[in-house]
């Protein structure tokens, strides 16, 4: 039995213009199409120019791609914008396929945003009050998105205070910074600030107005660029995820009794495990390591102190080392007889031999060499002249 081919309806995206004048018609004739190697398209861009009605110098130009992809809409939206910019006086838009494609994708996301925003208000307010009796909840379905935003994100008292300051006829003319400072000192208490955490809903808090503008562009089929489409989609998707998480957190039931039992059982298991571990051995090992380190460090420090005195004829007087009493450091460290085997930290006599050799045969210092502090005057006083 022959397998039937699956029928797939492909929607051709196109931009269509009504143009006037032979010069404009010639410009469209020679207008190059984007190179496929420079785009993500794998289909050709078609261009058709036909005479409009019985008008001798008016034409309909159709530029299309046999695809319903965002990539096709992106390429054609670029062509559309270039045409309207270069031929603003002689071309009108008849069909805007790219914007229609962007709107179709964004419409579902924006519809989800509106539904989720209403759900967020219901869940949060009813959870806080423990009741279904709330004036705003009762009017949710009657309000459009702009009205809801005004109720939730604005404070009427704060607005009245601002207006009284701005409209005060007896006040002197404002400086921008003074007016901003005055308004900034006023208290603003919105419904949103009472019920919601801005950190968990940062996109909704900060970008709700631009989301509303994009929503209106979609609903009123305004022309949309690919850049605006990308921004709108990113913001709305982030906002929807934020609201979804908060709705889940505030709606989910947590059985604190069961949770307490689980935590208690875990703590008991950890206690049993810890009781079986020999912590004494670990403590003794750490003490041994600490004593070995102290002994090794004191020997090295004492050698460094003697070497510095020999070279510069003076005790250490700068840096952290100046605060260490090297002469008493070594003597103050006492090592228990059973603490460590000297073989664990190297040959102890090697340090003493080195110390004796340095004290008995101090290195000769070249008279031309001076400590860095003494040569400081010869340095460039301004090292950043280059």
C-alpha positions, 0 to 999 in steps of 0.5 A: 500500500502506497504511503500518502505524503503528509500535507503541510500547509506553509504560510507564505510571508510577504510585504506588499507596497503601493508605490507611485512614480517611475523612479520608484518603480525603477528603484524596486526593479534594481533593488537587490535581495539579501544574500542567502549566505548572509541570512538564516533562510534556505529559501529564495526571496521572490519579488513581483511588480505589477501595475496598479489598477488603471494608473499608469505610474502606480504599481503594487510590489510584493516581496515574499518568502515561501515560509512561515518562520521567524527567520523569514519574518526577520529578513522581510521586516528588514526589507520593509523598514528599508523601503519605508525609510528610503521611499517614505514619500512614494510608497505605502504599506499594503500588507505587513506579513512580518508584523503579523507573524510576530503578533501571532507568536506574541499574542499567546504569550501576552494572553498568558501574561494577562491571565496569570497576572489576574491569578497572581492577584487572586492567589496572593490577596486571598492567601493573605486575607484568608478570605474571598471577600475583596473589592479588587478581586470582585472587579478583576474581570471588569478591568482591562490590563491598563486599569489593573496596572493603575490600581496595583502599581500606583498610589493615589495619595502619592499622586495627589501629593506630587500634583499639589507640588507641581501645580502650586502656583505660589512656588518658584520655578523648579530645578530638575534635581530639586523636584526629583529630590522632593518627590523622592522623599515622599512615601509611596504605598502601592498595593503591589508593595503590600503583597509582593516581593520585588526580587521574585517578581523583578521583571513584572515590577520593573517592566510591566509598563513596557509590556503593556505597550507591547501588548497594545501594539499586538492587539492594535496590529501596529508595525513591529520590528524584529528587535521589538519582537525579541525584546517583547518576547524575552520580557513576557516569557520572563514575567510569565515564569516569575508569576508562575513560580510565585503562584505555585509557592503561594498555592501549594500546601505544605504539611509541616507535621510530616516535614518536622518528622523528616527533619527529626529523623535525619538529625537522629541518623546524623547523630548515630553516624557521628557517634561511630566516627573516631574524632580523637584520632583526627584531633591528635593528627591536627595537633601534631601537624600544628606543632610541626608547622610552628617548629618549622616556621620559627626556625626559618623566621629566626634565620631570616632575622639574622640574615637581615641584620647581617646584610643591613646592619639593622633589625627588621623595621618594616612590614609584618615582620617588624612586629615579630620578636624572632629572638623569643619566638623559638624559645617560647615554643615547647614541644611535648616529648611524644608529639612528633618524630624529628624525621617527620619534619626533616633533619633538624640539625640542618637548620642549626648548621645553616644558622651557625654558618651564616653567623660565623661567616656573614656574606660580604656586601658590595659597597655599591649595593644599598637597601631599597629604602636608601635608593628611593631618592634616585627613583622617578618621583612620578612613575606614571609619566609614560 
